[in-house]
């Protein structure tokens, strides 16, 4: 069962909740006083799982930048110069690639951001480090909210949410890419509806002053909240020609994201915490010094998986060896039985020859004749490669001849098939091989004259290769006794032919 520690940090307090199997196993809130931090350290005593810190602070700055498309050290050096220029006083900064331009030099459009007040974060990080909690990263609500709008149809969208301990968060997206985000504290005297109605007009004017909202462009506003608050908000929002409102109930959003949580008010912090646990962004504000224990935790788990895999592989290998040994034993017994059967059959055959009965031996003269015959047979029987290799070489020169069938028969010297010419006790002095070649002419259509000329050249090359060639069937009978008909509608397979090749071994 996977366990994760989710932390939600605001300016005045830290909310911690331990997740087990996608559900909240324990949760507690701590203020920023020394007592609160001591309580947080005690809360972490039994916790050894990875932690994800989600910050929702006013002191978060965003700067869109366009930089040349670089890689490796050059890119890192350029970004570091930007960080030194804008965020020299904080180590919590990051650069997010928005998109690469499609024209001109195709520069990179980046979003530089930073948590500009490290004093709000450092004490909590020190406690995590002392307890050796593996910190996966430091994230912001604006960053985690980006996946919530990835399928929204609007190209200019303002996402409005409220977090009880932080305030009213407004994040602006152009073509579903984060551009800027603002956090406005909501005091106890102000209701959720009053804060939203008051801030929307200001935010719209602010976006126009930064030229982030084009002139004449409507701003789509999506408000996350409880159904009761959203019903009252619709009555308080003044009609605006340049803004269009959309209301998303937290219960419905949680159901879409498969979050098993019920909401009593418009506090959306659980939406962002669960989304962070499910899909942590690739970039975050933490550096290697902050995530050192997390890297060690990942290494230990990787080694554990490797050890488990090696153990499983060893068990499988051992089981395979046992099965193989059993199979080999069965195969050995089968071979032993087969050998006994073969030996018995051989003895029965030997008993059928008087000269080979047990106790009788063949004479030396008979053995000499047998050996001589075997040598002569080896010399007089050429290999198929010797007989057919010249045919293959000639076929390579004639790609328009398609081979259908190739057969050969080796006969004793004399006329083919004259078995009576052999002398008992002697091997044939030479052998002749009859090759039957069945093929077809391709790619000639109705140009029969060219096809016949092509076939003639093929026969001449076979003759030059040492074969005696005779035609047994032609693709087109042009003799006096043949008939010529219009074959334009026939398939090219009509140009079939067959040849008989006689090959004789050298004397």
C-alpha positions as CSV (number, residue, x, y, z in Angstrom):
1,X,0.0,0.0,0.0
2,X,1.6,3.3,-1.1
3,X,2.0,6.0,1.6
4,X,2.6,9.7,1.1
5,X,2.9,12.7,3.3
6,X,1.1,15.7,1.8
7,X,2.0,19.2,3.2
8,X,0.1,22.4,2.5
9,X,2.0,25.5,3.5
10,X,0.5,29.0,3.9
11,X,1.9,32.1,5.5
12,X,0.7,31.3,9.0
13,X,0.4,27.5,9.2
14,X,1.2,24.1,7.8
15,X,-1.4,21.4,7.1
16,X,0.0,17.8,7.1
17,X,-1.9,14.7,6.1
18,X,-0.7,11.2,5.7
19,X,-2.2,9.3,2.7
20,X,-2.5,5.6,2.6
21,X,-4.1,3.9,-0.4
22,X,-5.5,7.2,-1.7
23,X,-7.3,7.9,1.6
24,X,-6.4,10.2,4.5
25,X,-4.9,8.1,7.3
26,X,-4.0,11.0,9.7
27,X,-4.0,14.8,9.4
28,X,-3.0,17.7,11.7
29,X,-2.4,21.5,11.4
30,X,0.6,23.4,12.9
31,X,1.1,27.1,13.3
32,X,4.4,28.8,12.7
33,X,5.2,29.2,16.4
34,X,8.0,27.3,18.1
35,X,5.4,25.1,19.8
36,X,3.8,24.3,16.4
37,X,7.1,23.3,14.9
38,X,7.9,21.0,17.8
39,X,4.5,19.4,17.4
40,X,5.3,18.9,13.7
41,X,8.6,17.2,14.5
42,X,6.7,14.9,16.9
43,X,4.2,14.2,14.1
44,X,7.0,13.1,11.8
45,X,8.5,10.6,14.2
46,X,6.7,7.5,12.8
47,X,6.7,8.8,9.2
48,X,9.2,7.4,6.7
49,X,7.4,7.8,3.4
50,X,8.0,10.5,0.8
51,X,6.7,14.0,1.4
52,X,5.3,16.5,-1.1
53,X,5.2,20.2,0.0
54,X,2.5,22.4,-1.6
55,X,3.0,26.1,-1.0
56,X,0.3,28.8,-1.4
57,X,2.1,32.1,-0.6
58,X,1.6,35.7,-1.6
59,X,5.4,35.9,-2.1
60,X,5.4,34.0,-5.4
61,X,6.6,35.8,-8.5
62,X,6.1,34.9,-12.2
63,X,8.1,36.3,-15.1
64,X,7.5,35.2,-18.7
65,X,10.8,35.2,-20.7
66,X,11.9,34.4,-24.2
67,X,15.4,32.9,-24.4
68,X,17.4,31.3,-27.3
69,X,16.9,27.6,-27.7
70,X,20.0,26.1,-26.0
71,X,20.9,22.8,-24.4
72,X,23.1,21.5,-21.7
73,X,25.6,23.7,-19.9
74,X,24.8,26.8,-22.1
75,X,21.1,26.6,-21.2
76,X,21.8,26.1,-17.5
77,X,24.2,29.0,-17.5
78,X,21.7,31.3,-19.2
79,X,18.9,30.4,-16.8
80,X,21.2,30.9,-13.8
81,X,22.0,34.4,-15.0
82,X,18.3,35.1,-15.2
83,X,17.8,33.7,-11.7
84,X,20.7,35.9,-10.4
85,X,19.1,38.9,-12.1
86,X,15.5,38.4,-10.8
87,X,15.7,36.1,-7.7
88,X,19.1,36.6,-6.1
89,X,17.8,36.4,-2.6
90,X,16.0,33.0,-2.7
91,X,17.1,29.5,-3.7
92,X,13.5,28.5,-4.4
93,X,13.2,29.2,-8.2
94,X,12.4,27.2,-11.3
95,X,12.1,27.6,-15.1
96,X,9.1,26.0,-16.9
97,X,9.1,25.6,-20.7
98,X,5.8,26.9,-22.1
99,X,6.4,26.3,-25.8
100,X,9.0,26.8,-28.6
101,X,8.2,29.4,-31.1
102,X,7.4,28.2,-34.6
103,X,8.8,31.1,-36.6
104,X,12.1,33.1,-36.7
105,X,14.8,31.7,-34.5
106,X,12.4,29.4,-32.8
107,X,13.2,30.6,-29.4
108,X,11.9,29.1,-26.1
109,X,9.1,30.8,-24.3
110,X,9.8,30.2,-20.6
111,X,8.0,31.0,-17.3
112,X,10.4,31.9,-14.5
113,X,9.0,31.8,-11.0
114,X,10.2,31.8,-7.5
115,X,9.1,31.8,-3.8
116,X,10.7,35.1,-2.8
117,X,10.4,34.8,0.9
118,X,12.5,31.8,1.9
119,X,12.1,32.5,5.6
120,X,8.6,31.1,5.4
121,X,9.8,27.8,4.1
122,X,13.2,27.2,5.6
123,X,12.1,26.3,9.2
124,X,9.8,23.6,8.0
125,X,12.5,22.2,5.6
126,X,15.0,22.1,8.5
127,X,12.6,19.9,10.5
128,X,12.1,17.6,7.5
129,X,15.8,17.3,7.0
130,X,16.5,16.5,10.7
131,X,13.8,13.8,10.6
132,X,15.4,12.4,7.4
133,X,12.0,12.7,5.6
134,X,12.4,12.1,1.8
135,X,11.2,15.3,0.3
136,X,10.1,14.8,-3.3
137,X,9.7,18.5,-4.1
138,X,8.3,21.9,-3.3
139,X,5.3,22.9,-5.5
140,X,2.9,25.8,-5.8
141,X,-0.9,25.8,-6.1
142,X,-0.6,27.7,-9.4
143,X,1.7,25.1,-10.8
144,X,-0.5,22.1,-9.7
145,X,-3.7,23.8,-11.0
146,X,-2.4,23.6,-14.7
147,X,-3.7,20.0,-15.3
148,X,-7.2,21.1,-14.2
149,X,-7.6,23.3,-17.3
150,X,-5.8,21.2,-19.9
151,X,-9.0,20.2,-21.6
152,X,-10.8,23.6,-21.3
153,X,-11.9,25.2,-24.5
154,X,-11.0,28.8,-23.6
155,X,-7.7,30.3,-24.7
156,X,-7.9,33.1,-22.1
157,X,-9.0,31.6,-18.8
158,X,-8.8,32.8,-15.2
159,X,-9.1,30.0,-12.7
160,X,-10.3,31.2,-9.3
161,X,-10.1,29.0,-6.1
162,X,-10.1,29.6,-2.4
163,X,-7.9,27.9,0.2
164,X,-9.1,28.5,3.8
165,X,-5.7,29.1,5.4
166,X,-4.2,31.1,2.4
167,X,-6.8,33.1,0.6
168,X,-8.2,33.6,-2.9
169,X,-6.0,32.3,-5.7
170,X,-6.4,33.5,-9.3
171,X,-4.3,31.9,-12.0
172,X,-4.4,33.1,-15.6
173,X,-3.8,30.7,-18.5
174,X,-3.2,31.5,-22.2
175,X,-3.9,28.5,-24.4
176,X,-3.8,26.4,-21.2
177,X,-0.3,27.5,-20.3
178,X,0.2,29.3,-17.0
179,X,1.2,33.0,-17.3
180,X,0.7,34.6,-13.9
181,X,-1.0,33.9,-10.6
182,X,-2.1,36.1,-7.7
183,X,-3.0,35.3,-4.1
184,X,-5.3,37.7,-2.2
185,X,-5.7,37.1,1.6
186,X,-9.4,36.8,2.6
187,X,-10.0,38.1,6.0
188,X,-12.6,36.6,8.4
189,X,-14.9,39.6,7.9
190,X,-15.1,38.9,4.1
191,X,-17.1,36.1,2.7
192,X,-16.1,34.0,-0.2
193,X,-18.7,35.6,-2.5
194,X,-17.6,39.1,-1.5
195,X,-14.0,38.4,-2.1
196,X,-14.6,36.9,-5.6
197,X,-16.9,39.7,-6.7
198,X,-14.4,42.3,-5.5
199,X,-11.3,40.9,-7.0
200,X,-12.4,39.8,-10.4
201,X,-12.7,43.4,-11.8
202,X,-9.3,44.3,-10.4
203,X,-7.7,41.2,-11.9
204,X,-9.2,41.9,-15.3
205,X,-7.8,45.4,-15.3
206,X,-4.4,44.1,-14.1
207,X,-4.1,41.6,-16.9
208,X,-4.9,44.3,-19.5
209,X,-2.3,46.6,-18.0
210,X,0.3,43.9,-18.5
211,X,-0.9,43.3,-22.1
212,X,-1.6,39.7,-21.2
213,X,-5.3,40.1,-22.2
214,X,-5.6,41.4,-25.8
215,X,-7.8,44.4,-26.4
216,X,-11.3,43.3,-27.1
217,X,-10.7,39.8,-25.9
218,X,-13.3,38.4,-23.4
219,X,-11.9,36.8,-20.3
220,X,-13.4,33.4,-19.3
221,X,-13.6,33.0,-15.5
222,X,-13.9,29.6,-13.9
223,X,-14.7,29.6,-10.2
224,X,-14.2,26.5,-8.0
225,X,-16.5,26.4,-5.0
226,X,-19.2,24.7,-3.0
227,X,-22.6,24.6,-4.6
228,X,-24.1,26.8,-1.9
229,X,-21.5,29.5,-2.3
230,X,-21.6,29.4,-6.1
231,X,-25.4,29.9,-6.0
232,X,-25.0,33.0,-3.9
233,X,-22.0,34.2,-6.0
234,X,-24.0,34.2,-9.2
235,X,-26.3,36.8,-7.6
236,X,-23.5,39.1,-6.5
237,X,-21.4,39.1,-9.7
238,X,-22.2,42.2,-11.7
239,X,-22.8,41.7,-15.4
240,X,-19.6,42.5,-17.5
241,X,-19.3,42.7,-21.2
242,X,-15.7,41.5,-21.2
243,X,-16.0,38.6,-18.8
244,X,-17.9,35.3,-19.0
245,X,-18.5,33.2,-15.9
246,X,-18.3,29.5,-15.4
247,X,-18.9,27.7,-12.1
248,X,-17.4,24.4,-11.1
249,X,-18.7,22.6,-8.0
250,X,-16.0,21.0,-5.9
251,X,-17.9,17.7,-5.4
252,X,-18.3,17.3,-9.2
253,X,-14.6,18.1,-9.8
254,X,-13.6,15.6,-7.2
255,X,-15.8,12.9,-8.8
256,X,-14.2,13.6,-12.2
257,X,-10.7,13.3,-10.6
258,X,-11.7,10.2,-8.6
259,X,-11.1,11.9,-5.3
260,X,-13.0,10.3,-2.5
261,X,-13.6,13.6,-0.5
262,X,-16.7,15.5,0.5
263,X,-16.6,19.3,0.8
264,X,-18.4,21.3,3.5
265,X,-17.3,24.7,2.1
266,X,-15.4,26.2,-0.8
267,X,-12.0,25.3,0.5
268,X,-10.3,23.7,-2.6
269,X,-7.0,22.7,-0.9
270,X,-7.9,19.0,-1.0
271,X,-8.3,19.1,-4.8
272,X,-4.8,20.4,-5.2
273,X,-3.3,18.1,-2.7
274,X,-4.8,15.0,-4.3
275,X,-3.8,16.2,-7.7
276,X,-0.2,16.7,-6.5
277,X,-0.1,13.2,-5.1
278,X,-1.5,11.7,-8.3
279,X,0.5,13.7,-10.9
280,X,3.5,15.6,-9.4
281,X,4.9,18.2,-11.9
282,X,8.3,17.5,-13.3
283,X,9.7,20.9,-12.2
284,X,9.6,22.3,-8.7
285,X,11.3,24.8,-6.4
286,X,13.4,22.3,-4.4
287,X,17.1,21.7,-5.2
288,X,19.3,18.7,-4.8
289,X,20.2,19.6,-1.2
290,X,16.5,19.6,-0.3
291,X,15.7,16.3,-2.0
292,X,18.8,14.3,-1.0
293,X,16.9,12.0,1.3
294,X,14.4,11.4,-1.4
295,X,17.1,10.4,-3.9
296,X,18.5,7.9,-1.2
297,X,15.0,6.6,-0.7
298,X,14.6,6.0,-4.4
299,X,17.9,4.2,-4.5
300,X,17.0,1.9,-1.6
301,X,13.7,1.0,-3.3
302,X,15.5,0.4,-6.7
303,X,18.0,-1.9,-5.0
304,X,15.1,-3.7,-3.3
305,X,13.3,-4.2,-6.6
306,X,16.6,-5.5,-8.2
307,X,17.1,-7.9,-5.3
308,X,13.6,-9.2,-5.5
309,X,13.9,-9.6,-9.3
310,X,17.2,-11.5,-8.9
311,X,15.6,-13.8,-6.3
312,X,12.6,-14.5,-8.6
313,X,15.0,-15.1,-11.5
314,X,17.0,-17.5,-9.4
315,X,13.9,-19.4,-8.4
316,X,12.7,-19.6,-12.0
317,X,16.2,-20.8,-13.1
318,X,16.3,-23.5,-10.4
319,X,12.8,-24.7,-11.3
320,X,13.7,-24.7,-15.0
321,X,16.8,-26.8,-14.2
322,X,14.8,-29.3,-12.2
323,X,12.3,-29.6,-15.1
324,X,15.2,-30.0,-17.5
325,X,16.8,-32.7,-15.5
326,X,13.5,-34.6,-15.3
327,X,13.1,-34.2,-19.1
328,X,16.7,-35.3,-19.7
329,X,16.1,-38.4,-17.6
330,X,13.0,-39.3,-19.6
331,X,14.8,-38.6,-22.9
332,X,17.7,-40.8,-21.8
333,X,15.4,-43.7,-21.0
334,X,13.6,-43.3,-24.4
335,X,17.0,-43.3,-26.2
336,X,18.1,-46.5,-24.4
337,X,14.9,-48.3,-25.4
338,X,15.3,-47.1,-29.0
339,X,18.9,-48.3,-29.1
340,X,17.9,-51.7,-27.8
341,X,15.2,-51.9,-30.5
342,X,17.6,-50.9,-33.3
343,X,20.2,-53.4,-32.1
344,X,17.6,-56.2,-32.2
345,X,16.6,-55.2,-35.7
346,X,20.2,-55.1,-36.9
347,X,20.8,-58.6,-35.5
348,X,17.7,-59.9,-37.4
349,X,19.0,-58.4,-40.6
350,X,22.5,-59.9,-40.1
351,X,21.0,-63.3,-39.6
352,X,19.5,-63.1,-43.2
353,X,23.0,-63.0,-44.7
354,X,25.1,-66.2,-44.5
355,X,28.4,-64.3,-44.7
356,X,27.5,-62.1,-41.8
357,X,26.3,-64.6,-39.2
358,X,27.9,-64.4,-35.8
359,X,31.3,-66.2,-36.0
360,X,31.6,-65.6,-39.8
361,X,33.7,-62.8,-41.3
362,X,33.8,-61.3,-44.8
363,X,36.9,-62.1,-46.9
364,X,39.6,-59.5,-47.5
365,X,38.8,-59.5,-51.2
366,X,35.2,-58.7,-50.6
367,X,36.1,-55.9,-48.3
368,X,38.5,-54.4,-50.9
369,X,35.9,-54.6,-53.6
370,X,33.4,-52.8,-51.3
371,X,35.8,-50.0,-50.4
372,X,36.7,-49.5,-54.1
373,X,33.1,-49.3,-55.2
374,X,32.3,-46.7,-52.5
375,X,35.2,-44.5,-53.6
376,X,34.2,-44.7,-57.2
377,X,30.6,-43.9,-56.3
378,X,31.8,-40.8,-54.5
379,X,33.9,-39.7,-57.5
380,X,31.1,-40.4,-60.0
381,X,28.3,-38.7,-58.1
382,X,28.8,-34.9,-58.2
383,X,27.0,-32.7,-55.7
384,X,23.8,-30.9,-56.6
385,X,25.7,-27.6,-56.1
386,X,28.1,-28.5,-58.8
387,X,25.3,-29.4,-61.2
388,X,22.9,-26.5,-60.5
389,X,25.2,-23.6,-59.7
390,X,25.7,-22.6,-63.4
391,X,21.9,-22.7,-63.9
392,X,21.5,-20.3,-61.0
393,X,24.2,-17.9,-62.3
394,X,22.5,-17.8,-65.8
395,X,19.0,-17.1,-64.2
396,X,20.5,-14.1,-62.3
397,X,21.2,-12.5,-65.7
398,X,17.6,-13.0,-66.9
399,X,15.3,-11.4,-64.2
400,X,12.2,-11.6,-66.5
401,X,12.2,-15.4,-66.3
402,X,10.3,-16.7,-63.3
403,X,11.2,-20.2,-62.2
404,X,8.3,-22.5,-61.5
405,X,9.9,-25.9,-61.0
406,X,13.4,-27.4,-61.2
407,X,14.1,-31.2,-61.1
408,X,17.1,-33.3,-61.9
409,X,18.0,-37.0,-62.2
410,X,21.4,-38.5,-62.3
411,X,21.9,-41.7,-64.4
412,X,24.8,-44.0,-65.1
413,X,26.9,-43.3,-68.2
414,X,25.5,-44.4,-71.4
415,X,21.9,-43.4,-72.2
416,X,19.9,-41.9,-69.4
417,X,18.0,-44.6,-67.5
418,X,20.1,-47.5,-68.9
419,X,20.7,-49.3,-65.7
420,X,21.6,-52.6,-67.5
421,X,24.8,-51.0,-68.7
422,X,26.4,-51.2,-65.3
423,X,28.9,-54.0,-64.8
424,X,28.6,-56.0,-61.6
425,X,31.4,-55.2,-59.2
426,X,32.2,-51.9,-60.9
427,X,30.9,-48.3,-60.4
428,X,30.0,-46.2,-63.4
429,X,32.9,-44.4,-65.0
430,X,30.9,-41.2,-65.3
431,X,27.4,-40.1,-64.8
432,X,25.0,-37.8,-66.7
433,X,22.3,-35.6,-65.1
434,X,19.0,-34.6,-66.7
435,X,17.6,-31.3,-65.5
436,X,14.0,-30.4,-66.1
437,X,13.4,-26.6,-65.9
438,X,9.8,-25.2,-66.0
439,X,9.5,-21.4,-66.0
440,X,7.6,-18.5,-67.5
441,X,8.3,-15.2,-69.2
442,X,7.1,-12.1,-67.3
443,X,6.7,-8.4,-68.3
444,X,6.4,-8.9,-72.1
445,X,2.6,-8.5,-72.4
446,X,1.8,-9.2,-76.0
447,X,5.3,-8.5,-77.4
448,X,5.9,-12.1,-78.3
449,X,8.8,-11.5,-80.7
450,X,10.8,-9.8,-77.9
451,X,9.9,-12.6,-75.5
452,X,11.1,-15.4,-77.9
453,X,14.3,-13.5,-78.6
454,X,14.8,-13.2,-74.8
455,X,14.3,-17.0,-74.4
456,X,16.8,-17.7,-77.2
457,X,19.5,-15.7,-75.5
458,X,18.7,-17.6,-72.3
459,X,19.2,-21.0,-74.1
460,X,22.5,-19.8,-75.7
461,X,23.9,-18.8,-72.2
462,X,22.9,-22.2,-70.8
463,X,24.6,-23.9,-73.7
464,X,27.7,-21.7,-73.1
465,X,27.6,-22.9,-69.5
466,X,28.1,-26.5,-70.6
467,X,24.6,-27.8,-70.8
468,X,23.0,-29.5,-73.8
469,X,19.6,-27.7,-74.1
470,X,16.5,-28.9,-75.7
471,X,13.0,-27.3,-75.6
472,X,10.2,-29.5,-74.5
473,X,7.5,-26.8,-74.6
474,X,7.5,-23.3,-76.0
475,X,5.6,-20.2,-74.7
476,X,4.3,-19.7,-78.3
477,X,4.2,-22.2,-81.1
478,X,5.3,-20.4,-84.3
479,X,5.9,-23.5,-86.3
480,X,4.0,-24.5,-89.5
481,X,1.8,-26.9,-87.6
482,X,1.0,-24.5,-84.7
483,X,-1.9,-22.1,-84.4
484,X,-1.6,-18.4,-83.4
485,X,-4.5,-16.8,-81.7
486,X,-5.1,-13.4,-80.1
487,X,-3.8,-13.8,-76.5
488,X,-4.0,-10.1,-75.4
489,X,-6.6,-11.0,-72.8
490,X,-4.7,-13.9,-71.3
491,X,-2.6,-13.7,-68.2
492,X,1.2,-13.5,-68.4
493,X,1.4,-17.1,-67.1
494,X,0.4,-18.1,-70.7
495,X,4.1,-17.6,-71.6
496,X,5.1,-20.8,-69.8
497,X,7.9,-22.9,-71.2
498,X,10.0,-25.9,-70.2
499,X,13.6,-27.0,-71.1
500,X,15.6,-30.2,-70.7
501,X,19.2,-29.7,-69.8
502,X,21.8,-32.5,-70.0
503,X,24.9,-32.2,-67.9
504,X,27.8,-34.6,-68.0
505,X,30.6,-34.9,-65.6
506,X,34.0,-34.1,-66.9
507,X,35.9,-37.3,-68.2
